[in-house]
Amino acid sequence: MAANPAVMDQSIESLEKNQQWWWVAEKKRSRRLDYLRKSIWKKGAVGGLYNPGVKVDLEQGFLGMEAWKANAIFPEPENIRLARELAHFLDNKTIFITDHAQLVGYVGSLPHTVSWDPSLGEMLNEEIYNDPSAIPDPVDENLKKVAELCDFWAGKTLQARIIPAFDLEGMMKVMSGAIGWGLPTSRSGYAGKDYEYLMTGKRGFADILAEVEKKLDETYDKLHNQPPKRDNSSLTDKLQTWEAMKIILEACIRHGKRYARLARILAENFESDSKRKEELVRIAETCERVPAHAPRNLQESLQYDLFIQLFSRTEAVEGAWPSRPDYYHWPYYKKDVLDEKSISEEAAMDLVGEFLIRAAEVGQYKPRWTKEGLQGIDGTWVWTLGGVYPDGTDACNDLTVAFLRAARLVRVANPTFAFRWHPKVKDEVMREVFECIRHGLGYPSIRNDPLLVQNSMHWHGHPLEEARTWVHQACMSPCPTTKHGFQPMRMASATANCAKIVEYVFTQGFDKVVNMQMTPKTPDPRTFTDFEQVMEAWNVHMRSIFGLLVSGVNRGRSVASRITPRPYLSAVSERSVESGLDVCDPSISRGNSWITGFTWVENVDSLAAVKKLVFDEKRYTMDELCKALDANWEGYEQMRLDFVRDAPKWGNDDDFVDNLMVRCLQDVAKYSRELECPSGNSWPLLPENVSGNIHYANMVGALPNGRRLGDALYDGGISPGPGLDKKGPTAVLKSCGKIDHVGDGRAFLLNQRLSPSQLAGEKGYQLWKAYIRTWADLGLDHVQFNMVSDETLRAAQRDPEKYQEVIVRVAGYSAHFVDISRKTQDNIIQRTIQGI
Amino acid sequence: MSRRDEIRQAYSGIYAQQAAPKSNQKRPEKMCGVCSNYLEAAFTGEGVGTCTILKLGSDILANPPVFVMEGENGYRTMNLRDAAACPHYSKMEFVDKDGTECNDPKYRRSMRQMQDL
């Protein structure tokens, strides 16, 4: 966005007073950060489309095709074939270094592209072919290239191999898009990383390579020079897995060196500015060092981390970025900035800010459910800050503060932060957290660390010290970063559109939007004479939907090693390097599964309305309610208003409805213990939304809470319906506090809007701090805030060009307000602003 | 037909179109995507959906076409599937092409091939 001269003439104090934080950031940040921030393309989709100018990248498809053809002469196991394909891509893809950049690497071949790997699925390829705006210019010529790629990969993709391995009926239900989203494959979803193995300064890729080569030699010796044993067959599999790791590790090291060479060529031949020349030489030195070897300084450490992430995104479509940057980069920050003083705080801030920007520019072409369900961002990159060391002592440090300050300067919507709050966090850190929220970033979200550590132990049996390493695997769910604790791929298809549960009570499991019998045919609701019959039917549909989604993911995980292996992710995971098994093999993982529960609270408000108005007060019959819902409330407006106004709503400290919330969660929690992941662990529920509430608005029929088909669903987690929490913030917290945030589920998202004017100045901070104290005392695990006024948001709707940098909290993530659909914008404005 | 066969047939019909050479793709004059009895899925933008009249087991491309009117589940079809042989084809009045909003199975068809309708 071009600087507005009239605004830029104003003093920082004046801009701060007017809470125009985006202009404050622009005035405060360094010239380098300003350039880098403005030079990146926004990769999040607005509704179903990418922003103008963002185009799909064709390079990976064509290089993959070359590799496939070369490999076809001598077909190899899938992990080795894939490793060769990825290696060919890394060796030949176009690379670039942005002016003023100190960190390098991108998933695509040009900064305005979103990457596309057509070997993943015909479904996605077809979507790209159909996309009205993402085909690169010249469109006619490139459409032919897209068609060529689609034609070549048809029948050879991961989709072609994996779908026949599933229960087809279950897959058809998932792919209807009504009850969940995502495909259960290890090459699409949210990949955790074994940071304790990778990021503790003990090794780089060359060191891992040496370990792998040793394993290869030992195994070769066993197979060739020793008497055959009954496990020889599995030894051959292991040999191939290590071979695939070797291929990809070598390619990653070569890829780093390609950047080093490019930086040197630029420095020696094209750069006249001596300072920039020095920077380019430093980039070259950095990429000669990492990823091959363990980093020695902050720049190398950040570059190493960035490479690790980008390589993973070459291998898979990743919708999350589990990370704990202040923890793992801290030793280098401390050494460079505090101990040796080899770089200034300002120079470190440039690196930290650029690290956020480099992450913000990453974009991979995503299918409709992601484009609509994660509007404005490429994925939920919730970086974890704060927390404790494995021994329980405070892990917050100067780099925690640096990241929080950098976020206010660069104001990217992705990544966002989640802060692991615990009672020992120092006030100076809490103030920095608050400043980010006050500046309208919508992040960090606040997580109750002691409670979530306990929750990790309760549900998945992670040992205390491991549980304390946790990062956000996606928006919300904690996952350790340890050898057996980290989850290699959280498959997105364990995401349930929960409003369907209560909808199906009234349709007997038939989905009228997609014309399918989704769940068992429960009794005709008109025959119900007691609320317990409603609950019985509700439980049938809940169990059926969750069971369907979980069994799909379990199957995907079980066949992953064979059908969709991850040679790169395996190569950077201790348990795979050690065992020779693919990282997704359930036998080497403790398990950290959860069911994401979108559109959850609609169930509770609907059930409360049925209980009160039909069974307790007998104002309406089930027959009348069924007719009204069948008619989408048309012709029943007075009745609909009664169900909206006269039924108690969640979030008002009203036991009538709050008890139903607890009951439903406990029913699910009981079922979660019956559900098993392939590692033998349980599947707790995690109610949250991204912008799934808007994506699903046209998919969920009329509900007894008064909602009509097409109306936006609630904004998710355990957040009360927009505008329905009428008794103030304490009542919201007290309702939420009735839930056992350890035993009733994995985590519970709570959105709150606060008044920016009320929270100005020192008084504002003290009010917020008191609110957080209450939140912690009541035992909640999560809260996140929007602190942008209605006035600003409405002005941004009227005049989006002037408000390009306004950020809002959507649900488990933040987005620039102008980058989300109108319906999502309206939904955010409708949320109640709580005075505290 | 067994339940699995029925589902397999439905998936195969969709997959065959996904995997068919794009160079052969044509936009039929009458197609499911502009029929008022068609609901487009919101899962991906590949242009898959269901018919609200025909049931699973139908095949409007077969010769002769198969029209199954009884059953639990709707016929899975696609935006660009030729509906010339379908007696239930009923052209919708309006197709909403706003790609910056979320899918509406009933009205929104934001795919490139339908932008000029």
Interface residues (C-beta under 8 A of the other chain):
Chain A: V46 G47 G48 L49 E122 M123 L124 N125 E126 E127 Y129 N130 D131 P132 S133 I135 V146 A147 C150 D151 A154 G155 A160 I163 L168 E169 M171 M172 M175 S176 G177 W181 P367 R368 W369 K371 E372 F510 V513 V514 N515 M516 Q517 I694 H695 Y696 A697 N698 M699 G710 S821 R822 K823
Chain B: R3 R4 I7 R8 A10 Y11 Y15 Q18 A19 A20 P21 K22 S23 L39 A41 A42 F43 T44 G45 E46 G47 V48 T50 C51 T52 E72 N73 G74 R76 K97 D98 G99 T100 E101 C102 N103 D104 P105 K106 S110 M111 R112 Q113 Q115
